[in-house]
Amino acid sequence: MFPVRLRQTFLIRMTKLAVLLLFSEAKGFLTPDQVCRKLPSHLDRRSMYSYLSRLRGQGLLERSPNPRRGRLSYRLTDRGAQRIKYLEARKH
């Protein structure tokens, strides 16, 4: 099951905070498919790939240097960890 922090974030809908928290809890690389499986709302693969790419463009995630085609994976950056703190502070 999801950690309490994640369950509370998912109650309404998938948010940027919820996705970033998944990466924070993982403490490593996740593929877009792994992220889709961990989310309670079922997004199609293309949407998740696109969304993670946008988070990477914002500097919140970094992509692994995996040379195999079709094997993308991402992990949280320091900027992403700072964004989590900011978004959590705004909730209160």
N, C-alpha and C positions, 0 to 999 in steps of 0.2 A: 504494500500500500504506500501511498505518498506520505512524506513527512508532513507534519502539521502545517508548517509555513506554506508548503505548496498547496495543500488542500484548501486552505483559507483563500489563497490567491485564485484558485480555479473555480470558486463558488459561482461567480457570475459568468465569466468568459475567459478565453485565452487572452492573456495580456503580455506585453513585452516583459514585465516583471516575472510572470510565470515561466516564460521560456528561459529567461536568463537564470532564474533559480534552478531550473533543471540542470543547466550547465554547471552552476556553482556546486550543486549537490554531487554531480558526477565526478568533479575534480579531475577531469581529463577530457579526451575527445569523445564526441558523440556523432553518429551519422544522422542525417535527416530522417531516415527511417526509424531509428531508435527514438528520436524526439517525438515523432508521430505516435509511436506505440505508447509513450509515457504520458501523452496528453489525453485527458478525458474526452475532449471534443475531437472528432475524427475529421482531420483535414486531408485533402488529397495531397499526394506526394509533390506534385508540381508547385502547389501553393507553399508547402513547407520549404522546399528547396529555394524558392524565390524569397521567402521571408528571411531565412537564415542568411542568404546572400546580402540582403539589405542590412541586416544587423552587422554583418562583416564590413560592409561599406561605411557604416557608422563607427567602426572601430571597436565594437562591443564583443565581437567574436573574431577568432583567427582560424584560418583553414590549415589543416595538416598538410605537410609536404608529401602526401601520398601520390606517387606517380601513376598509379593504376587508374585508368579511365573509369569513371562512374563510381569511384570509391571516396567521395567527399566525406570529410569529417571536420568538425569544428570544436573549439574549446573557448572558454571565457577568457577575455583579456583583462588586464588591470583596469582599463577604462570600463569594461563591462561590470566588474566588481564594484567600482565606484558608482555606476549607474544604479545598481541594485540598492545601495545605501541611500542614494538620492530618492529613488522611487518609493522605497519603504518609508522614508521620512515624510514624504508628501502625503502618504495615506493617513497619517495621524494628525 
